[in-house]
Amino acid sequence: MARIGLYLVSIERQSYLLAKTLALGGDQVFVHSELPLPTVLAGTESPGVPERRYFSWLYSDDDFRMLPSEETELPAVDLLIYEMGHLRPAQPERLSAWISKARRVAAFHTHGHDAGFYHNHRADAARLVKYGRFLPRTRRFLLRGGKTNYRLPLMWAPGAPMGYFVNPDFLRDAELRRAMFSREWPTETERPARLLFSGNPEPPVRREIVQTLTGFLSRQSNWPMLRSSKAWEQFCEARRQDEQALLWMVRGEPDDPHWEARSDSIPPQRWPAVLQSADFSICPPGYEPKTHRVIESLLRGSIPILDCPDEYDLDLQHEVNCLVVPKKNWVEVVSQALSLPSDRVAAMREAVRKCKERLLDLGRAGPRLAHKCGLNGD
């Protein structure tokens, strides 16, 4: 069991995912945040801004140890991962002291690298300047997002994409975690839903995709289109052998704080089972190119339809373990998903199962993440 430190300077939802994934992988994790809990809790109830809520879980999770801000003695660690954010560290001497006690040091580079060329490189350069004093001992960069070629930090040291993981609720709650990461789903059995989308249609980039697909799918007369939980339950109860439908539940009020009780939404407790009932899952981008829908689909054997496979660092390949949308042509790829024969779907689902067992098992995801940061590596 390795000892890993995580030094945070801002509120990032990925921070909780990073700490929790490493801890569930079997390592001992210590977390230090420059932000006191009252600051984090301010605004946690604001709809559409879940980052503060997720980040606040760092202070109450038993799987890792949160270090008090005033603690002077920092533990020696095998690997220290410090956040290289848009803010300078408020306690640079404290970070330097922890770096001096770490065998290996990596930077968690939080810039998503999804803007234009000039903005991307300017943001990269700014972070290198702000964190210049810590670079001499930095041996790896963990990249929140974006390509790994032509990146300024990677001129200093090797880097790897963080990838993405499930919605934090499915790591935080033990019951939800068991449901999402259970290994029990068959490869060959035909599923009642050929295609699935459920959730928030926002932001605008996702809404455009969803609206386009809604129009296309509503014209497919040979596929029943179900738009509510009740309609889905009734279909499953009366379903004849080999009959399939389209489960298409676009939330009518995206910012409804009580969305889990809506008839056009699926609550987290039912989400793993519903994913397991679908051959294909639509995974459009949201506020960033990546989405947790892709990982959750893979975990439940639903073949993801997505447009940025490289962002996940999972060796996702078109027509092998996913369907990749070229040049935003979602209709073309969704049409392909509707026409694939059952034996081809079963073969792709078997490839999804292998991907899940090799890369997404909780016992492997944490060590793989630590290895990207240089633990047990160069």
C-alpha positions as CSV (number, residue, x, y, z in Angstrom):
1,M,0.0,0.0,0.0
2,A,1.4,3.3,-1.1
3,R,1.2,6.6,0.7
4,I,-0.2,9.4,-1.6
5,G,-0.6,13.1,-0.8
6,L,-3.0,15.4,-2.6
7,Y,-2.4,19.2,-2.3
8,L,-5.4,21.3,-3.5
9,V,-5.7,25.1,-4.2
10,S,-9.2,25.5,-5.7
11,I,-12.6,23.8,-5.9
12,E,-12.5,21.1,-8.6
13,R,-15.1,18.3,-8.8
14,Q,-12.3,16.1,-10.1
15,S,-10.4,16.5,-6.8
16,Y,-12.9,14.3,-5.0
17,L,-12.8,11.7,-7.8
18,L,-9.0,11.7,-7.7
19,A,-8.8,11.2,-4.0
20,K,-11.6,8.6,-3.8
21,T,-10.4,6.6,-6.7
22,L,-6.9,6.4,-5.3
23,A,-8.2,5.4,-1.9
24,L,-10.6,2.7,-3.3
25,G,-7.6,1.3,-5.2
26,G,-6.0,0.4,-1.9
27,D,-3.6,3.3,-1.3
28,Q,-3.4,5.5,1.8
29,V,-4.4,9.0,0.8
30,F,-3.8,12.3,2.6
31,V,-5.5,15.4,1.4
32,H,-4.6,19.0,2.1
33,S,-6.9,21.8,0.9
34,E,-6.0,25.5,1.1
35,L,-9.8,26.2,1.2
36,P,-11.5,26.0,4.7
37,L,-14.7,24.1,4.9
38,P,-17.0,27.2,5.4
39,T,-15.6,28.6,2.1
40,V,-16.3,25.4,0.3
41,L,-19.9,25.1,1.7
42,A,-20.9,28.6,0.6
43,G,-23.2,28.1,-2.3
44,T,-23.4,24.3,-2.2
45,E,-27.2,24.4,-2.8
46,S,-27.0,26.4,-6.0
47,P,-28.6,24.4,-8.8
48,G,-26.3,23.5,-11.7
49,V,-23.1,24.1,-9.7
50,P,-22.3,20.7,-8.1
51,E,-18.6,21.3,-7.7
52,R,-18.7,22.7,-4.2
53,R,-21.0,19.9,-3.0
54,Y,-18.7,17.2,-4.4
55,F,-15.6,19.0,-3.1
56,S,-17.1,19.3,0.4
57,W,-17.2,15.5,0.6
58,L,-13.4,15.6,1.0
59,Y,-13.9,16.8,4.5
60,S,-16.2,13.9,5.6
61,D,-15.0,10.8,3.8
62,D,-13.5,8.0,5.9
63,D,-11.6,6.5,3.0
64,F,-8.8,9.1,3.2
65,R,-7.4,11.5,5.7
66,M,-8.1,15.2,5.4
67,L,-5.2,17.2,6.9
68,P,-6.1,20.3,8.8
69,S,-4.9,23.6,7.3
70,E,-3.0,24.5,10.5
71,E,-1.2,21.2,10.8
72,T,2.5,21.8,10.6
73,E,3.8,18.3,10.3
74,L,3.0,16.8,6.9
75,P,3.4,13.1,6.4
76,A,6.1,11.7,4.2
77,V,4.5,10.2,1.1
78,D,5.6,7.9,-1.8
79,L,3.8,10.2,-4.3
80,L,2.6,13.8,-3.9
81,I,0.1,15.2,-6.5
82,Y,-0.3,19.0,-6.3
83,E,-3.0,20.9,-8.1
84,M,-1.6,23.2,-10.8
85,G,-4.6,25.4,-11.1
86,H,-5.3,28.9,-12.3
87,L,-4.6,30.3,-8.8
88,R,-1.2,30.5,-7.2
89,P,-0.9,28.5,-4.0
90,A,-1.8,30.6,-1.0
91,Q,0.7,28.6,1.1
92,P,3.7,28.0,-1.1
93,E,6.0,27.3,1.7
94,R,3.7,24.5,3.0
95,L,3.6,23.0,-0.5
96,S,7.4,23.2,-0.8
97,A,7.7,21.5,2.5
98,W,5.5,18.6,1.5
99,I,7.3,18.3,-1.9
100,S,10.6,17.9,0.0
101,K,9.1,14.9,1.9
102,A,7.8,13.1,-1.2
103,R,9.6,10.4,-3.1
104,R,7.9,11.3,-6.3
105,V,6.0,14.5,-7.3
106,A,3.3,15.0,-10.0
107,A,1.2,18.0,-11.0
108,F,-2.6,17.7,-11.5
109,H,-2.9,20.2,-14.4
110,T,-6.6,21.4,-14.2
111,H,-6.8,23.4,-17.5
112,G,-9.3,21.6,-19.7
113,H,-7.5,22.6,-22.9
114,D,-10.8,22.8,-24.9
115,A,-10.6,26.4,-26.0
116,G,-8.8,27.9,-29.0
117,F,-5.1,27.3,-29.7
118,Y,-4.0,30.7,-28.4
119,H,-6.1,30.5,-25.2
120,N,-4.9,27.0,-24.5
121,H,-1.2,27.7,-24.8
122,R,-1.6,31.0,-22.9
123,A,-3.3,29.1,-20.0
124,D,-0.6,26.4,-20.0
125,A,2.1,29.0,-20.0
126,A,0.5,31.0,-17.1
127,R,0.3,27.8,-15.0
128,L,4.0,27.0,-15.6
129,V,5.0,30.5,-14.5
130,K,2.8,30.4,-11.4
131,Y,4.1,27.0,-10.3
132,G,7.7,27.4,-11.6
133,R,9.3,27.1,-8.2
134,F,7.8,23.6,-7.8
135,L,8.7,22.3,-11.3
136,P,12.3,21.1,-10.6
137,R,10.9,18.1,-8.7
138,T,7.8,17.6,-10.8
139,R,8.3,14.4,-12.8
140,R,4.8,13.8,-14.3
141,F,1.7,15.8,-15.3
142,L,-1.8,14.5,-14.9
143,L,-3.9,16.4,-17.4
144,R,-7.5,17.1,-16.6
145,G,-8.4,17.2,-20.3
146,G,-7.3,17.9,-23.8
147,K,-4.8,16.4,-26.1
148,T,-1.4,15.2,-25.0
149,N,0.5,16.5,-28.0
150,Y,1.8,20.0,-28.4
151,R,1.3,20.8,-24.7
152,L,3.7,23.2,-23.0
153,P,3.9,21.3,-19.7
154,L,4.9,18.1,-21.5
155,M,8.1,19.9,-22.7
156,W,9.1,19.7,-19.1
157,A,8.0,16.2,-18.1
158,P,5.8,13.3,-19.4
159,G,2.1,13.5,-19.0
160,A,-1.1,11.5,-19.2
161,P,-4.8,12.3,-19.4
162,M,-6.7,11.8,-16.1
163,G,-9.6,10.4,-18.1
164,Y,-12.9,10.5,-16.3
165,F,-14.9,8.4,-14.0
166,V,-18.5,8.0,-12.7
167,N,-20.6,10.7,-11.2
168,P,-19.2,11.2,-7.7
169,D,-22.4,10.0,-6.1
170,F,-21.5,6.5,-7.3
171,L,-18.2,6.5,-5.5
172,R,-19.5,8.3,-2.3
173,D,-22.4,6.1,-1.5
174,A,-21.5,2.4,-0.8
175,E,-24.8,1.0,-2.0
176,L,-24.8,3.0,-5.3
177,R,-21.1,2.0,-5.7
178,R,-22.0,-1.7,-5.4
179,A,-24.8,-1.3,-7.9
180,M,-22.7,0.5,-10.5
181,F,-19.6,-1.6,-10.2
182,S,-21.3,-5.0,-9.9
183,R,-19.9,-7.5,-12.4
184,E,-23.1,-9.3,-12.9
185,W,-24.5,-8.6,-16.4
186,P,-24.8,-11.1,-19.3
187,T,-23.2,-10.5,-22.7
188,E,-25.6,-12.4,-24.9
189,T,-29.0,-11.5,-23.5
190,E,-30.9,-9.1,-25.7
191,R,-31.9,-5.9,-23.8
192,P,-35.3,-4.2,-23.8
193,A,-33.9,-0.8,-24.9
194,R,-32.0,-0.5,-28.1
195,L,-31.0,3.1,-27.3
196,L,-31.0,5.2,-24.2
197,F,-30.7,8.9,-23.3
198,S,-31.9,10.2,-19.9
199,G,-31.0,13.5,-18.2
200,N,-30.4,17.2,-18.4
201,P,-30.4,18.6,-22.0
202,E,-28.2,21.5,-21.0
203,P,-25.9,23.2,-21.9
204,P,-26.7,24.5,-25.4
205,V,-24.2,22.2,-27.1
206,R,-26.0,19.2,-25.7
207,R,-29.4,20.6,-26.2
208,E,-28.7,21.0,-30.0
209,I,-27.6,17.4,-30.2
210,V,-30.6,16.1,-28.2
211,Q,-33.1,18.1,-30.2
212,T,-31.7,16.9,-33.5
213,L,-31.8,13.3,-32.3
214,T,-35.3,13.7,-30.8
215,G,-36.6,14.8,-34.2
216,F,-34.8,11.9,-36.0
217,L,-35.9,9.2,-33.6
218,S,-39.5,10.3,-33.5
219,R,-39.7,9.6,-37.2
220,Q,-38.6,5.9,-36.7
221,S,-42.0,4.3,-36.7
222,N,-40.7,0.8,-36.1
223,W,-39.1,1.8,-32.7
224,P,-41.5,2.7,-29.8
225,M,-40.2,5.9,-28.2
226,L,-40.7,6.0,-24.4
227,R,-40.4,9.3,-22.6
228,S,-41.3,8.6,-18.9
229,S,-40.5,6.1,-16.2
230,K,-44.0,4.9,-16.1
231,A,-44.1,4.2,-19.9
232,W,-40.8,2.3,-19.5
233,E,-42.1,0.2,-16.7
234,Q,-45.2,-0.7,-18.6
235,F,-43.2,-1.6,-21.7
236,C,-40.9,-3.9,-19.7
237,E,-43.9,-5.7,-18.0
238,A,-45.7,-6.3,-21.3
239,R,-42.7,-6.8,-23.5
240,R,-42.7,-9.7,-26.0
241,Q,-39.5,-11.7,-26.6
242,D,-37.0,-9.8,-28.7
243,E,-39.1,-6.5,-28.6
244,Q,-37.0,-3.4,-28.1
245,A,-37.8,0.3,-27.6
246,L,-36.1,3.7,-27.4
247,L,-35.9,5.1,-23.9
248,W,-35.7,8.8,-24.5
249,M,-36.2,10.8,-21.3
250,V,-35.1,14.4,-21.8
251,R,-35.7,16.3,-18.5
252,G,-38.3,19.0,-19.1
253,E,-37.0,21.4,-16.4
254,P,-33.2,21.1,-16.4
255,D,-32.7,23.1,-13.1
256,D,-35.4,21.4,-11.1
257,P,-33.8,20.8,-7.7
258,H,-36.1,17.9,-7.1
259,W,-35.3,16.2,-10.5
260,E,-35.0,12.8,-9.0
261,A,-38.8,12.7,-8.4
262,R,-39.7,13.8,-11.9
263,S,-41.5,11.3,-14.2
264,D,-39.0,12.2,-17.0
265,S,-35.9,11.4,-14.9
266,I,-34.2,8.3,-13.6
267,P,-33.0,8.6,-10.0
268,P,-29.4,7.5,-9.1
269,Q,-30.7,4.4,-7.3
270,R,-32.3,3.1,-10.6
271,W,-29.7,4.4,-13.0
272,P,-27.3,1.3,-13.0
273,A,-30.2,-1.1,-13.7
274,V,-31.6,1.1,-16.5
275,L,-28.2,1.4,-18.1
276,Q,-27.9,-2.4,-18.0
277,S,-31.2,-2.6,-19.9
278,A,-29.9,-0.7,-22.9
279,D,-27.8,-1.8,-25.9
280,F,-26.5,1.7,-26.6
281,S,-26.2,4.8,-24.6
282,I,-26.1,8.4,-26.0
283,C,-23.2,10.3,-24.3
284,P,-23.2,13.8,-25.7
285,P,-20.8,16.4,-24.3
286,G,-22.0,18.9,-21.6
287,Y,-20.1,21.7,-19.9
288,E,-16.9,19.9,-20.9
289,P,-16.2,17.5,-23.7
290,K,-16.0,14.4,-21.4
291,T,-19.0,13.0,-19.6
292,H,-19.4,10.5,-16.8
293,R,-22.1,8.8,-18.9
294,V,-19.4,7.1,-20.9
295,I,-17.8,5.3,-17.9
296,E,-21.2,4.5,-16.4
297,S,-22.3,2.9,-19.6
298,L,-19.2,0.8,-19.9
299,L,-19.6,-0.4,-16.3
300,R,-23.1,-1.7,-17.0
301,G,-22.5,-3.1,-20.5
302,S,-24.2,-0.4,-22.5
303,I,-22.2,0.5,-25.6
304,P,-21.5,4.3,-25.5
305,I,-22.0,6.6,-28.5
306,L,-19.6,9.5,-28.0
307,D,-17.5,12.0,-29.9
308,C,-14.2,12.3,-28.0
309,P,-12.9,8.8,-27.3
310,D,-9.3,9.9,-26.6
311,E,-10.4,12.0,-23.7
312,Y,-11.1,8.9,-21.6
313,D,-7.8,7.1,-22.0
314,L,-9.5,3.7,-22.2
315,D,-8.6,2.5,-25.7
316,L,-12.1,3.2,-27.0
317,Q,-12.4,2.1,-30.6
318,H,-15.2,2.6,-33.1
319,E,-17.3,-0.5,-33.7
320,V,-15.3,-2.4,-31.2
321,N,-16.3,-1.2,-27.7
322,C,-18.1,2.1,-28.7
323,L,-19.5,4.0,-31.6
324,V,-17.6,7.3,-32.4
325,V,-19.4,10.3,-33.9
326,P,-17.4,11.9,-36.6
327,K,-17.8,15.6,-37.4
328,K,-20.8,16.0,-35.1
329,N,-22.9,13.7,-37.2
330,W,-24.9,12.1,-34.4
331,V,-27.8,11.1,-36.6
332,E,-25.6,8.9,-38.9
333,V,-24.1,7.0,-36.0
334,V,-27.4,6.6,-34.1
335,S,-28.9,5.2,-37.3
336,Q,-26.1,2.7,-37.4
337,A,-26.8,1.7,-33.8
338,L,-30.4,1.0,-34.7
339,S,-29.5,-1.2,-37.7
340,L,-26.8,-3.4,-36.2
341,P,-27.7,-7.1,-35.9
342,S,-28.0,-8.7,-32.5
343,D,-24.8,-10.8,-32.9
344,R,-22.8,-7.7,-33.6
345,V,-24.2,-5.9,-30.6
346,A,-23.3,-8.9,-28.4
347,A,-19.7,-9.0,-29.8
348,M,-19.3,-5.3,-29.0
349,R,-20.8,-5.8,-25.5
350,E,-18.2,-8.5,-24.9
351,A,-15.5,-6.0,-25.8
352,V,-17.0,-3.6,-23.4
353,R,-16.9,-6.2,-20.7
354,K,-13.1,-6.8,-21.3
355,C,-12.5,-3.0,-21.2
356,K,-14.4,-2.8,-17.9
357,E,-12.5,-5.6,-16.2
358,R,-9.1,-4.4,-17.5
359,L,-9.4,-0.7,-16.7
360,L,-12.5,0.2,-14.7
361,D,-12.5,-2.3,-11.9
362,L,-12.1,-0.2,-8.7
363,G,-9.1,-2.3,-7.6
364,R,-7.3,-1.4,-10.8
365,A,-8.5,2.1,-11.6
366,G,-6.7,3.6,-8.5
367,P,-3.3,2.0,-9.1
368,R,-3.5,2.9,-12.8
369,L,-4.1,6.5,-11.9
370,A,-1.2,6.5,-9.5
371,H,1.0,4.9,-12.2
372,K,0.1,7.8,-14.5
373,C,1.5,10.1,-11.9
374,G,4.8,8.2,-11.8
375,L,4.3,5.8,-8.8
376,N,6.2,2.6,-9.5
377,G,7.3,4.1,-12.8
378,D,10.1,6.3,-14.1
